[in-house]
Amino acid sequence: MDLNFSAEDIAFRDEVRAFIKDSYPAALNGKIDEGEELSKDDFLSWHRVLAAKGWIAPAWPKQYGGTGWTSVQRYIWSEETARADAIRLMPFGLSMVGPVIYTFGTPEQKARFLPRILSGDDWWCQGYSEPGAGSDLANLRTKAERFTGDDGKEYYRVNGQKTWTTLAQHADWGFFLVRTNSEVKAQEGISFLLIDMKTPGITVRPIITLGGEHEVNEVWLEDVIVPVENRVYEENKGWTCAKFLLAHERTGIAGVAASKRGVERIKSIARTELDEGEILLKNPFFKRKVAELEVDLSALEYTELRTLAGESSGKGPGPESSLLKIKGTEIQQRITELALEAAGHYGAPYYRGFGEGDNEHPIGPDYSHRVAPTYFNMRKTSIYGGSNEIQRNIIAKMVLGL
């Protein structure tokens, strides 16, 4: 693909830049840098601005509400939102279940769910991982038993537990993998259900992270009744949907634009004169680490561009999504490691200031206040979306033919 911007591309970049400057919610500015926990309304405020503009789902087919942008325009969009430090849009509806529904769903499911994903009226969560079934997802044990109700309609009764369910405390709906047949090969007995999170029998319990955030949860399902019409695709064929969804998720996890912004922040920090008058970026060992990181990030960026070009030509994400996931998450973790190294002792996770609260008067430069919680939080990236060890197995099989 041609990586040189045309006059039309430059005009589009200028339009995007001006739109973000004029339309990004002022209330969100600085919230992430200050370490504030974002509310549901915070996430949806930017979502709804983009929905009103028609820019909420660049990767969707135009017939379902996508933008119809080229791969270069999508690249420009990701670059400009990262450049502006815009908050990340929640991927569970837009990047995960949305593509599953418009690819495998019935006309009724598409009409019911897709517009509300685009508008932000429905917030989604993902019910995949379980205790004992994370990387080995096909080993899941949450069970759905089919029965006929008193009204003559078909239902599932769901019992089980999901874990690490991100922001489920805000969710209106969840997409869940459940076992509907225990007598066949593990992958062949799984179904993909859409479940209203207000259904009786669902309990969401918080898991507090090392950084002190309520980001993930346990979800318990006890005799939860789900209409069969909420199943996507065929019964016992949910693994097909699961693999399709994970390929889209892994492509998004790469986070190239955000990582480029992260490298720029590290370089800015490392140019700051330290207490002893030292400039960290002049240290040859640290400078080498930054240079190696930039080289790897450039290679990842070209891989992402090729993937975007393939998607624009109608080719869905394939094994290259595993490459993007592995390298993207490793780079994200290296960025947080370098940020922690640059902050030094000021980045100690509980070395906060004195006074009215833990963060009222933090000690040290502003850039150091969130590096430890961010470092802790980013340890998860090489695990979620399918662990990097699993991704290497996929590459060995599908790319190398081993």
Secondary structure, 3 states (H helix, E strand, C coil): CCCCCCHHHHHHHHHHHHHHHHHCCHHHCCCCCCCCCCCHHHHHHHHHHHHHHCCCCCCCCHHHCCCCCCHHHHHHHHHHHHHCCCCCCCHHHHHHHHHHHHHHCCHHHHHHHHHHHHHCCCCEEEECCECCECCCHHHCCCEEEEEECCCCCEEEEEEEEEECCCCHHHCCEEEEEEECCCCCCHHHHEEEEEEECCCCCEEEEEEECCCCCEEEEEEEEEEEEEEHHHEECCCCEHHHHHHHHHHHHHHHHCCHHHHHHHHHHHHHHHCCECCCCCEHHHCHHHHHHHHHHHHHHHHHHHHHHHHHHHHHCCCCCCCHHHHHHHHHHHHHHHHHHHHHHHHHHHHCCCCCCCCCCCCCCCCCCHHHCCHHHHHHHHHHHHCCCCCHHHHHHHHHHHCCCC
